[in-house]
Amino acid sequence: MAQFFSIHPENPQARLISQAVDILRRGGLIVYPTDSAYALGCHIGDKLALDRIRALRQLDKHHNFTLMCRDLSELANYARVDNTAYRIIKSHTPGPFTFILNATSEVPRRLQHPKRKTLGMRVPDNAIALALLEELGEPLMSSSLILPGDTLPLTDPYDIRDTLEHQCELVIDGGFCGLEPTSVIDLTGDEPQVMREGCGDISDFR
């Protein structure tokens, strides 16, 4: 049975954030709010938790997972970013954008796209998500909470608890998020390419 934490969306309670991170470190799967929609998250080094996300969402091996980062300083550890890409990312973060980047050799193969050796990275503009990342001290492996057969993410934390109470360890109620996932921008080529239009304004990439 999943635990259920109601965390203030602007002033997250440190005690509850600490408990949520403890659950992550013990291999738990959590649902947490972001600046786009609710997301599934697990510890970056936990293969079993990652496999549970794959099973829950019925994802194939070609799915790009996202590393949720607290700031841009974590980018260089996980992705190869040239000056042009860095300027683009800096001007759009924090915010509801996921950037597809070439992974460094430090990134475990299971976290990369198997053929392209890429991964998604983003910095959320959400106080709860950022508090979790700060307490965790490293990126959070993440995936949009879009269940099989659905086209939009789940948005009501009480509905999420009822639906997933036996499939995750924690649901964080951070209030209403949104109905759209992030906009996805591929920065691995010569020019930025919009892979998915979501709630992030893509006018700079047209």
Secondary structure, DSSP 8 states (H G I E B T S, - for coil): --EEEE--SSS--HHHHHHHHHHHHTT--EEE--SSS-EEEEETT-HHHHHHHHHHHT--TT---EEE-SSGGGHHHHEE--HHHHHHHHHT-SSSEEEEEEE-TTS-GGGS-TTT-EEEEE----HHHHHHHHHHTS-EEEEE---TT-SS----HHHHHHHHTTT-SEEEE-----SS--EEEE-SSSS-EEEE--SS--GGG-
